[in-house]
Amino acid sequence: MIFIQTIMALPFLLAVVPQVAPPPDGCLPIQDERIYARDVAAAVPAFATVAADFALGYAPTPGTRRVLKGEALARLARNQGVAADMLEAVPDVCFERAMATLEAEDVLEAMRSAWAIGNVSGPDVRMELRSFSPQIAPEGKVVFPRTGLQMPATSDRQADVLWRGYVLYGNNRRFSISARARISATTTRVVALADLSVGSVVREDQVRLESFDTFALDDRPARNLDEVVGFVARTSIRSGATVLRSQLGRAPEVARGDVVKVEVTAGGAHLLFEGRAETAGVEGKTILVKNLTSGKDFRARVTGKGKVSVQ
């Protein structure tokens, strides 16, 4: 019978736990997902005789409070075998999620830890924390995943970036936070020394390499000359402009009008002859080739510089 009364009392207790103002002596901080008898014992000593892990209800969410009514607590304690003379004038007990002031050092350290993952050999990065919010969060671990970092609109090293993170608390719960920071690194970029027209192959004397400060994750500019020289400009690039990777394409191994060596393989037969490329293509691409003897066109796959094959 006692077991049945206990089960009935627990829903009643939860039902009378509104989020109201705390009693004059304040609220007890709590970190678990539930409120246990051991938590109540801090305010009501009689609960020390109740099983410590006996659950009385869910813990409040961050920023809210939960009050367990004294009458319901006394009734539940009696159902758990606590003597009546120990339960005189049981007070209401208030609980709130344990909160703490976020420190800038903790936020910055979490950012640096996240950045270190996957960037062991990357350039030295400078981080400047500009702001973060909220200032108060549940007690827990500050986390800033790389996936929460938003790219700035420009490569300006002075541009602030938004980084969304969270505080991990309780039973793997997350409390959202965000920060604005400047994250820069000194690296290299390729700059055009002359106007580069669409379709032109970039020569070494048309570009140069220079060092500059930029947002550390900006991978848009070409970083080395071998990413540019010998490639074809897809768009017009003005002299003095930073050359972006997206503005370049591979130079075709076979250009339109080139005389190419054609290799034909059919079963055990092997044939070599010359043809003229009717279309351009990089290695692996299928292009149109004209047979110089018959004048007929056929398709062949580019296998290298000036070479195609038919199988």
C-alpha positions as CSV (number, residue, x, y, z in Angstrom):
1,M,0.0,0.0,0.0
2,I,2.9,2.3,0.8
3,F,4.3,1.7,-2.8
4,I,0.9,2.8,-4.3
5,Q,0.8,5.9,-2.2
6,T,4.3,6.8,-3.2
7,I,3.5,6.5,-6.9
8,M,0.4,8.6,-6.5
9,A,2.2,11.3,-4.5
10,L,5.0,11.9,-7.0
11,P,2.7,13.2,-9.8
12,F,1.0,15.4,-7.3
13,L,4.4,16.8,-6.3
14,L,5.3,17.5,-9.8
15,A,1.9,19.1,-10.5
16,V,2.5,21.7,-7.7
17,V,5.9,22.8,-8.9
18,P,5.2,26.0,-10.7
19,Q,8.0,28.3,-11.7
20,V,7.5,31.0,-9.1
21,A,9.6,33.4,-7.2
22,P,12.1,31.7,-4.8
23,P,11.7,31.7,-1.0
24,P,13.4,34.5,0.9
25,D,16.5,32.3,1.5
26,G,17.0,31.8,-2.2
27,C,17.2,28.8,-4.5
28,L,19.5,25.7,-4.3
29,P,21.7,25.2,-7.4
30,I,21.3,21.9,-9.3
31,Q,23.3,20.4,-12.1
32,D,21.6,17.0,-12.7
33,E,18.6,16.5,-15.0
34,R,16.4,15.5,-12.1
35,I,15.9,16.7,-8.5
36,Y,16.7,13.9,-6.1
37,A,16.1,13.4,-2.4
38,R,19.8,14.2,-1.7
39,D,19.2,17.6,-3.2
40,V,16.2,18.3,-0.9
41,A,18.1,17.1,2.1
42,A,20.2,20.3,1.9
43,A,17.1,22.3,2.9
44,V,15.0,19.6,4.7
45,P,17.4,17.4,6.8
46,A,14.6,14.7,7.2
47,F,15.2,13.8,3.6
48,A,18.6,12.4,4.5
49,T,16.9,9.2,5.5
50,V,15.3,8.8,2.1
51,A,17.2,7.0,-0.6
52,A,19.6,9.6,-2.0
53,D,18.8,8.8,-5.7
54,F,15.0,8.9,-5.2
55,A,13.8,11.2,-8.0
56,L,11.3,13.9,-7.1
57,G,11.0,15.6,-10.5
58,Y,12.8,17.2,-13.4
59,A,15.3,20.0,-12.9
60,P,14.4,23.5,-14.2
61,T,15.7,24.7,-17.5
62,P,18.5,27.3,-17.4
63,G,17.2,30.7,-16.3
64,T,14.1,29.3,-14.6
65,R,13.3,28.1,-11.1
66,R,11.2,25.3,-9.7
67,V,9.7,25.2,-6.2
68,L,8.7,22.0,-4.5
69,K,5.9,22.7,-2.0
70,G,6.5,21.9,1.6
71,E,3.2,20.0,2.1
72,A,3.9,17.7,-0.8
73,L,7.4,17.1,0.4
74,A,6.2,16.2,3.8
75,R,3.6,13.8,2.4
76,L,6.2,12.1,0.2
77,A,8.7,11.8,3.0
78,R,6.0,10.1,5.2
79,N,5.3,7.6,2.4
80,Q,9.1,6.9,2.3
81,G,9.0,6.0,6.1
82,V,10.2,9.3,7.5
83,A,8.9,9.8,11.1
84,A,6.2,12.4,11.4
85,D,7.9,14.3,14.2
86,M,10.8,15.0,11.8
87,L,8.5,16.6,9.3
88,E,7.0,19.6,11.2
89,A,6.8,22.8,9.2
90,V,8.6,21.5,6.1
91,P,9.4,24.6,4.0
92,D,9.0,25.1,0.3
93,V,12.3,24.3,-1.5
94,C,13.4,26.2,-4.6
95,F,15.8,24.9,-7.2
96,E,17.5,26.6,-10.1
97,R,20.0,25.4,-12.7
98,A,23.6,26.1,-11.5
99,M,24.7,29.0,-13.6
100,A,28.0,30.7,-14.0
101,T,29.5,33.8,-15.6
102,L,31.2,33.0,-18.9
103,E,34.8,34.1,-18.9
104,A,36.5,35.5,-22.0
105,E,39.5,33.2,-21.4
106,D,37.3,30.1,-21.4
107,V,35.6,31.2,-24.6
108,L,38.9,31.9,-26.3
109,E,40.5,28.7,-25.1
110,A,37.5,26.7,-26.5
111,M,38.0,28.4,-29.9
112,R,41.7,27.7,-29.9
113,S,41.1,24.0,-29.0
114,A,38.6,23.7,-31.9
115,W,41.0,25.4,-34.3
116,A,43.9,23.1,-33.4
117,I,41.9,20.0,-34.6
118,G,42.9,19.4,-38.2
119,N,45.4,22.3,-38.3
120,V,48.5,20.7,-36.8
121,S,50.8,22.0,-39.6
122,G,48.7,25.0,-40.6
123,P,49.9,28.6,-40.3
124,D,50.1,30.4,-37.0
125,V,46.7,31.8,-36.3
126,R,45.9,35.0,-34.3
127,M,42.6,35.1,-32.5
128,E,41.0,38.2,-31.0
129,L,37.7,37.8,-29.1
130,R,35.5,40.8,-29.8
131,S,32.4,39.9,-27.9
132,F,30.2,37.0,-26.8
133,S,26.7,36.3,-25.5
134,P,25.0,35.5,-23.3
135,Q,27.2,36.4,-20.4
136,I,25.6,33.8,-18.1
137,A,25.3,30.1,-18.9
138,P,24.8,26.8,-17.1
139,E,27.9,25.4,-15.5
140,G,29.5,23.1,-18.0
141,K,32.0,22.8,-20.9
142,V,32.3,25.6,-23.4
143,V,32.4,24.2,-27.0
144,F,32.9,26.0,-30.3
145,P,32.7,23.4,-33.1
146,R,34.3,24.3,-36.4
147,T,31.0,23.8,-38.1
148,G,29.6,26.8,-36.2
149,L,32.2,29.2,-37.8
150,Q,30.8,31.5,-40.5
151,M,33.0,32.8,-43.4
152,P,33.3,36.6,-43.6
153,A,32.3,38.3,-46.8
154,T,35.8,39.5,-47.5
155,S,39.4,38.4,-46.9
156,D,40.0,41.4,-44.7
157,R,41.9,40.3,-41.6
158,Q,40.0,43.0,-39.6
159,A,36.6,41.5,-40.5
160,D,34.7,40.0,-37.5
161,V,33.5,36.5,-37.9
162,L,30.5,34.9,-36.1
163,W,31.2,31.7,-34.4
164,R,28.2,29.8,-32.9
165,G,28.9,27.4,-30.0
166,Y,27.3,26.0,-26.9
167,V,27.9,25.0,-23.2
168,L,27.6,21.3,-22.7
169,Y,25.8,20.7,-19.4
170,G,23.7,18.1,-17.6
171,N,23.0,14.9,-19.5
172,N,24.6,16.0,-22.8
173,R,22.4,19.1,-23.1
174,R,23.4,22.2,-25.0
175,F,23.0,25.8,-24.1
176,S,23.6,28.0,-27.2
177,I,26.2,30.8,-27.1
178,S,27.9,32.8,-29.8
179,A,30.9,35.0,-30.2
180,R,32.4,37.5,-32.6
181,A,36.1,37.3,-33.2
182,R,38.9,38.3,-35.6
183,I,40.9,35.2,-36.8
184,S,43.8,36.0,-39.0
185,A,47.0,34.4,-40.3
186,T,50.0,35.4,-42.4
187,T,50.1,33.4,-45.6
188,T,50.8,33.8,-49.3
189,R,48.7,34.7,-52.4
190,V,49.3,35.0,-56.1
191,V,48.8,38.5,-57.6
192,A,48.5,39.3,-61.3
193,L,51.2,41.5,-62.8
194,A,49.3,42.0,-66.1
195,D,45.7,41.9,-67.3
196,L,44.7,38.2,-67.9
197,S,42.1,37.7,-70.6
198,V,39.5,34.9,-70.6
199,G,41.0,31.7,-72.2
200,S,44.6,32.8,-71.9
201,V,47.2,30.5,-70.4
202,V,48.9,32.1,-67.4
203,R,52.7,32.6,-67.8
204,E,55.1,32.8,-64.9
205,D,56.1,36.4,-65.8
206,Q,52.4,37.5,-65.5
207,V,52.1,36.7,-61.8
208,R,54.0,37.0,-58.5
209,L,53.8,35.6,-55.0
210,E,53.4,37.8,-51.9
211,S,52.7,37.5,-48.2
212,F,49.6,39.0,-46.6
213,D,47.4,38.9,-43.6
214,T,43.9,37.4,-44.1
215,F,41.1,35.5,-42.5
216,A,42.7,32.2,-41.6
217,L,40.2,29.9,-43.3
218,D,39.9,31.9,-46.5
219,D,41.0,29.4,-49.2
220,R,39.7,31.4,-52.2
221,P,43.1,32.9,-53.2
222,A,45.7,30.8,-55.0
223,R,48.5,30.3,-52.5
224,N,51.3,29.1,-54.8
225,L,52.6,29.8,-58.3
226,D,52.1,26.2,-59.4
227,E,48.4,26.6,-58.8
228,V,48.3,29.4,-61.4
229,V,51.1,29.1,-64.0
230,G,50.0,27.0,-67.0
231,F,46.3,27.2,-66.0
232,V,43.7,28.9,-68.1
233,A,41.9,32.1,-67.0
234,R,38.1,31.5,-66.8
235,T,37.4,35.1,-66.2
236,S,39.2,38.4,-66.8
237,I,41.7,39.2,-64.1
238,R,43.0,42.7,-63.8
239,S,46.6,43.6,-63.1
240,G,47.2,43.9,-59.4
241,A,44.3,41.7,-58.4
242,T,44.5,38.6,-56.2
243,V,44.1,35.5,-58.4
244,L,41.4,33.3,-57.0
245,R,41.3,29.5,-57.5
246,S,37.8,29.7,-58.9
247,Q,39.1,32.0,-61.7
248,L,41.3,29.3,-63.1
249,G,40.9,26.1,-65.0
250,R,43.3,23.4,-66.1
251,A,44.9,23.9,-69.5
252,P,43.7,21.3,-71.9
253,E,46.2,18.5,-72.8
254,V,44.7,18.8,-76.3
255,A,43.7,22.1,-77.8
256,R,41.3,22.5,-80.8
257,G,43.2,22.2,-84.0
258,D,46.1,20.2,-82.5
259,V,47.5,17.2,-84.4
260,V,47.2,14.3,-82.0
261,K,48.5,10.7,-81.9
262,V,45.6,8.3,-82.0
263,E,45.9,4.9,-80.5
264,V,43.2,2.3,-81.4
265,T,42.8,-0.9,-79.5
266,A,40.2,-3.5,-80.6
267,G,40.7,-7.0,-79.2
268,G,44.2,-8.1,-80.2
269,A,44.5,-5.4,-82.8
270,H,46.6,-2.2,-82.2
271,L,46.6,0.7,-84.5
272,L,48.5,4.1,-84.4
273,F,47.8,7.1,-86.7
274,E,47.4,10.9,-86.5
275,G,44.3,13.0,-86.3
276,R,43.2,16.5,-85.7
277,A,41.4,17.6,-82.6
278,E,38.0,19.3,-83.4
279,T,37.4,20.1,-79.8
280,A,39.7,20.7,-76.8
281,G,39.9,18.6,-73.7
282,V,41.8,17.7,-70.5
283,E,43.1,14.3,-69.7
284,G,40.2,11.8,-69.3
285,K,37.7,13.9,-71.3
286,T,36.2,12.6,-74.6
287,I,36.8,14.9,-77.5
288,L,36.0,14.9,-81.3
289,V,38.9,14.0,-83.6
290,K,39.0,14.1,-87.4
291,N,40.8,11.3,-89.4
292,L,43.2,13.1,-91.6
293,T,43.0,10.3,-94.3
294,S,39.2,9.7,-94.5
295,G,38.1,13.1,-93.2
296,K,35.6,11.3,-90.9
297,D,35.1,12.5,-87.3
298,F,35.2,10.1,-84.3
299,R,35.3,10.3,-80.6
300,A,38.4,9.6,-78.5
301,R,39.5,10.0,-74.9
302,V,42.4,12.3,-74.1
303,T,45.2,10.2,-72.5
304,G,48.0,12.8,-72.3
305,K,49.6,15.8,-73.9
306,G,48.7,15.5,-77.7
307,K,47.5,11.9,-77.2
308,V,44.1,10.2,-77.5
309,S,42.8,6.7,-77.5
310,V,39.9,4.7,-78.9
311,Q,38.8,1.4,-77.4
